[in-house]
Amino acid sequence: MTHPARDVAVVAFAQSDHRPRSDDLSEVEMVMPVIHRVLDRTGLRTGDIGFTCSGSSDYLAGRAFSFTHALDAVGAWPPIPESHVEMDGAWALYEAWVKLLTGETDTALVYAYGKSSPGSLRDVLTRQLDPYYTAPLWPDPIALAALQAQALIDSGATDESALAAIAARSRADATGHPHAQLKGAVPQGGYVVRPLRTGDCAPIGDGAAAVIIAAGERARELCDRPAWIRGMDHRIEPHGLGVRDLTASPSTRLAAEHAGAFDRPVDTAELHAPFTSQEVVLRRALRLGPGVRVNPSGGALAAHPMMAAGLIRIGEAAARIHRGASDRALAHATSGPCLQQNLVAVLESTEGQAAVPAAEGASHGR
């Protein structure tokens, strides 16, 4: 969906510190400070929010309707208009964005959280695979990503040294980021599943994030430089890995087209790539040339809280627009094995549909 009739913008973003374990915190204790920070940045109170939507996984939490417990962090009494998606928070943002486009409300709070440290995430994520042909083999997400990486290497699209360079760049960019889990000179380490080494894989960690979106005049009141959502779309690949070309991501390309990503060049791209090889796939699908700043926050390779990492990509892109570091940014979120589901959002500093000059050097590299 591109060029909506109503202008909606991300006006605030906050996230927690991301760490390998958070045994001392419940989900509510993890989420509540983040929600307070994002509200403080706009001056809003919970009673001022017209719609609330969250993203998390009951399966990951290990109990049914776990998201209802996290509502204590928001304050659900008196009753509030609220919804939940069993997905990364980026998809919760999509639902909230559509809600604002209908004109039913002018503000929405979106939050997401993941606390995967109590269990074995590599085992848990095998349960999202095809239950008849793939799941009984118990291939974990790193093994499947290694298949994708090897396919890319065999096709000549990349090599192990190029993947190591992606990892080094991402962690170096995260050096000054206060919330990153991995930063600086992180060793590549040994092979986890060949050809992927430890440094090629996102860290497993716990964390939360929240954004506030607002429409029209309300957005201009709440933020000096809103990040206007020019378009957002999400698409999915076939469930069967054997019928997919793992070196390409047509769903990402299609989502980008429908979000308006190719209408004009972008200067920043926050890509949800939990493995270095997946950044290669996404750069090609999104036609990102060398002039585009990719993952200046460090990306998912610096911090990857399950169920929140995609929302963080949108929040980081919006935050760069808020600071004046970007004029037109692309944000991407994914879910499932080997980039199975993909969401693309396009954010701009300029309100309305008028074309804005691209940042110098920005390119799609068509």
C-alpha positions in Angstrom: 0.0 0.0 0.0 1.6 3.3 -1.1 0.7 7.0 -1.0 -2.2 6.6 1.6 -4.8 9.3 1.6 -4.0 10.1 5.2 -0.5 11.0 6.4 0.8 8.9 9.3 4.2 9.1 10.9 6.4 7.4 13.5 6.8 10.1 16.1 8.8 8.3 18.8 10.9 5.1 19.3 12.4 3.5 22.3 14.1 0.1 23.1 15.5 -1.8 26.0 19.1 -2.9 26.5 19.4 -6.2 24.7 21.3 -8.9 26.6 21.8 -12.6 26.4 19.7 -13.4 29.5 17.1 -11.5 31.6 16.4 -13.9 34.3 15.9 -11.1 36.8 13.1 -9.5 34.7 9.6 -10.6 33.8 8.1 -9.6 30.4 6.2 -6.8 32.2 9.3 -5.5 33.9 11.1 -5.6 30.5 8.4 -3.8 28.6 7.2 -1.2 31.1 10.4 1.1 31.1 10.4 1.1 27.3 6.7 2.2 27.1 7.4 4.9 29.7 10.3 6.2 27.6 8.4 6.3 24.4 5.5 8.1 26.0 7.8 10.6 27.7 9.3 11.5 24.3 5.9 12.7 23.1 4.5 14.0 26.3 1.5 11.6 26.0 -0.1 9.5 28.7 -1.5 6.0 28.2 -5.0 7.5 28.3 -4.1 9.7 25.3 -3.4 6.6 23.1 -6.2 5.7 20.7 -5.1 2.2 19.8 -2.5 -0.2 21.2 -1.1 -3.2 19.3 1.6 -5.7 20.4 3.7 -8.3 18.8 5.0 -11.4 20.7 4.9 -15.2 20.7 3.0 -17.3 23.2 4.9 -20.3 21.9 8.2 -18.6 22.6 7.0 -17.6 26.1 5.8 -21.1 26.8 2.3 -20.2 27.9 -1.1 -19.4 26.3 -2.2 -15.8 26.1 1.1 -14.6 27.6 0.5 -11.2 25.8 -2.3 -10.5 28.2 0.2 -10.4 31.1 2.3 -7.9 29.3 -0.7 -5.5 29.1 0.0 -4.7 32.7 2.9 -2.7 31.4 0.5 -0.5 29.4 -2.4 -0.3 31.9 -5.4 -1.9 30.5 -7.9 -0.5 33.0 -10.2 1.2 32.2 -10.5 -1.0 29.1 -8.5 0.2 26.0 -8.8 -0.5 22.3 -6.1 -3.2 22.0 -4.9 -5.9 19.6 -2.1 -8.4 19.4 -0.3 -10.2 16.5 1.5 -13.5 17.0 4.4 -12.0 14.9 7.3 -9.6 15.1 6.2 -6.2 16.2 6.7 -4.9 12.7 3.4 -6.6 11.8 1.8 -5.1 14.8 2.9 -1.7 13.4 1.3 -2.6 10.1 -2.0 -3.3 11.8 -1.9 0.0 13.8 -1.0 1.9 10.6 -4.0 0.6 8.8 -6.1 1.5 11.9 -5.0 5.1 11.7 -5.6 5.2 7.9 -9.2 4.4 8.5 -9.5 7.6 10.6 -10.8 5.8 13.7 -8.0 7.3 15.8 -5.1 9.7 15.6 -2.5 7.9 17.8 -1.3 4.4 18.3 1.2 2.7 20.6 3.0 -0.4 19.2 5.3 -2.5 21.3 7.0 -5.9 21.0 9.1 -8.1 23.2 10.9 -11.4 23.2 12.4 -13.4 26.1 13.9 -16.5 24.4 16.8 -17.1 26.9 14.9 -19.6 29.2 14.6 -22.2 26.4 16.5 -23.4 23.4 15.6 -21.0 20.6 17.2 -23.2 17.9 14.9 -26.1 18.9 11.8 -23.9 19.3 12.1 -22.4 15.8 12.0 -25.8 14.2 8.3 -26.0 15.1 7.5 -23.4 12.4 8.6 -25.7 9.6 6.5 -27.9 7.4 5.2 -30.5 9.9 5.2 -33.4 7.4 8.5 -33.1 5.4 10.8 -30.7 7.1 10.1 -30.4 10.9 10.6 -34.2 11.5 14.2 -33.7 10.4 14.8 -31.0 13.1 16.8 -28.6 11.0 17.4 -25.5 13.1 17.4 -22.0 11.7 21.2 -21.8 11.6 21.4 -25.0 9.5 18.8 -23.7 7.1 20.6 -20.3 6.9 23.8 -22.3 6.1 22.0 -23.9 3.2 21.1 -20.5 1.9 24.6 -19.1 2.5 26.1 -22.1 0.6 23.7 -21.6 -2.3 24.8 -18.0 -2.5 28.5 -18.9 -2.4 28.0 -21.6 -5.1 26.2 -19.1 -7.3 29.1 -16.7 -7.0 27.1 -14.0 -5.3 29.4 -13.9 -2.2 32.1 -15.7 -0.4 33.2 -16.3 3.3 35.5 -13.2 3.4 32.6 -11.0 2.1 30.3 -12.4 4.8 33.0 -11.7 7.4 33.2 -8.1 6.2 29.5 -7.7 6.7 29.7 -8.9 10.2 32.7 -6.7 11.0 31.0 -3.6 9.6 27.8 -4.2 11.5 29.4 -4.7 14.9 31.7 -1.7 14.2 28.7 0.5 13.4 27.1 -0.7 16.7 30.0 0.5 18.8 28.4 3.7 19.8 24.9 2.2 20.2 23.8 2.1 23.8 21.5 -0.8 23.5 23.5 -3.2 21.2 24.3 -6.7 22.6 27.4 -7.2 20.4 29.6 -4.3 19.3 33.2 -3.6 18.3 35.7 -6.2 17.1 33.8 -9.4 17.6 35.7 -12.5 16.5 34.2 -14.5 13.6 34.9 -17.6 15.6 34.6 -21.2 14.3 32.0 -22.8 12.1 28.5 -23.2 13.6 27.2 -24.9 10.5 29.5 -24.5 7.5 29.9 -22.0 5.9 28.4 -19.9 8.7 30.7 -19.0 11.6 29.7 -17.6 15.0 30.2 -14.1 13.7 27.8 -14.6 10.8 24.9 -15.3 13.1 22.8 -12.9 15.2 23.1 -13.2 18.9 20.3 -14.8 20.9 19.0 -12.3 23.4 16.1 -10.7 25.2 14.6 -7.3 24.7 11.7 -5.0 23.9 10.9 -2.0 21.7 8.0 0.4 21.3 7.0 3.1 18.8 4.2 5.7 18.7 2.6 6.6 15.4 0.3 9.5 14.8 -1.7 11.0 12.0 -1.6 14.5 10.4 -1.6 17.5 12.6 -1.3 15.3 15.7 2.0 13.9 14.4 3.3 17.5 13.8 2.4 18.4 17.4 4.2 15.4 18.9 7.4 15.5 16.9 9.6 18.2 15.4 10.6 16.0 12.5 8.1 13.1 12.0 9.1 10.1 10.0 6.2 9.9 7.6 5.2 6.4 6.5 5.0 6.7 2.7 4.1 3.0 2.2 4.2 -0.4 3.9 3.6 -3.9 2.5 4.3 -7.5 3.5 4.5 -10.7 1.4 5.4 -14.4 1.9 7.4 -17.1 0.2 6.1 -20.6 -0.3 6.2 -22.7 2.9 8.2 -25.5 1.2 11.9 -24.7 1.1 12.4 -27.1 -1.8 10.3 -25.0 -4.2 12.2 -21.8 -3.4 15.3 -20.2 -4.8 17.2 -19.5 -1.6 19.5 -17.0 -3.4 16.6 -14.6 -4.1 13.7 -13.0 -2.2 10.9 -12.2 -4.6 8.5 -11.5 -1.7 10.9 -8.8 -0.5 11.1 -7.3 -4.0 7.3 -7.4 -4.3 6.7 -5.8 -0.9 9.2 -3.1 -1.7 7.4 -2.4 -5.0 4.0 -2.1 -3.3 5.5 0.1 -0.5 6.9 2.5 -3.1 10.6 1.8 -2.3 11.6 2.1 -5.9 9.8 5.3 -6.6 12.8 7.4 -5.5 16.2 6.5 -4.1 16.6 5.9 -0.3 19.7 7.1 1.7 19.3 4.6 4.6 18.2 1.0 4.8 17.6 -0.9 8.1 17.6 -4.6 7.1 16.4 -7.4 9.4 19.1 -9.9 8.4 19.9 -12.3 11.3 22.6 -13.9 9.2 25.3 -12.1 7.1 24.3 -14.1 4.0 20.7 -12.7 4.3 22.0 -9.2 3.9 23.4 -10.2 0.5 20.0 -11.5 -0.5 18.1 -8.4 0.7 20.5 -6.0 -0.9 19.9 -7.6 -4.3 16.1 -7.8 -3.8 15.9 -4.2 -2.7 18.4 -2.9 -5.4 20.5 -1.2 -2.8 23.6 0.4 -4.3 26.8 1.4 -2.5 25.5 4.9 -1.7 22.9 3.6 0.6 23.8 3.4 4.3 22.9 -0.1 5.4 22.2 -0.9 9.0 24.0 2.1 10.6 22.6 0.8 14.0 24.5 -2.4 13.6 21.3 -4.3 12.6 20.2 -7.7 13.8 23.8 -8.9 14.0 24.4 -6.5 16.9 21.1 -7.3 18.7 18.4 -9.7 17.8 15.6 -10.0 20.4 13.0 -12.4 18.8 9.7 -10.8 18.0 11.1 -7.2 18.4 14.0 -7.1 16.0 11.9 -6.2 13.0 10.1 -3.4 14.8 13.5 -2.1 15.9 14.5 -1.8 12.3 11.6 0.5 11.6 12.3 2.4 14.8 15.9 2.8 14.0 15.1 4.1 10.5 12.6 6.5 11.9 15.0 7.7 14.6 17.6 8.7 11.9 14.9 10.8 10.3 14.0 12.4 13.6 17.7 13.3 14.1 18.0 14.7 10.6 20.5 11.9 9.6 18.2 10.6 6.9 15.6 12.1 4.5 14.2 8.9 3.0 14.7 5.5 4.6 13.7 1.9 4.0 13.1 -0.5 6.8 12.7 -4.3 6.5 11.4 -7.0 8.8 11.4 -10.8 8.4 10.0 -13.9 10.0 10.4 -17.6 9.4 13.3 -19.6 7.9 15.5 -18.2 5.1 13.5 -14.9 4.8 10.2 -16.6 4.4 8.0 -13.6 5.4 9.1 -10.0 4.6 7.7 -6.6 5.4 9.0 -3.4 3.9 8.3 0.2 5.0 9.3 3.5 3.4 9.8 6.5 5.7 10.3 10.1 4.7 11.1 13.4 6.4 8.7 15.3 4.1 5.0 15.1 4.5 2.7 14.5 1.5 3.3 12.9 -1.8 5.6 15.5 -3.4 9.0 14.2 -4.5 11.9 15.1 -2.2 15.5 15.3 -3.3 17.4 12.2 -2.5 20.5 12.4 -0.3 23.7 12.9 -2.2 25.1 9.6 -3.3 21.9 7.6 -2.6 21.2 4.9 -5.2 19.2 1.8 -5.8 21.9 0.4 -8.0 19.5 -0.8 -10.6 
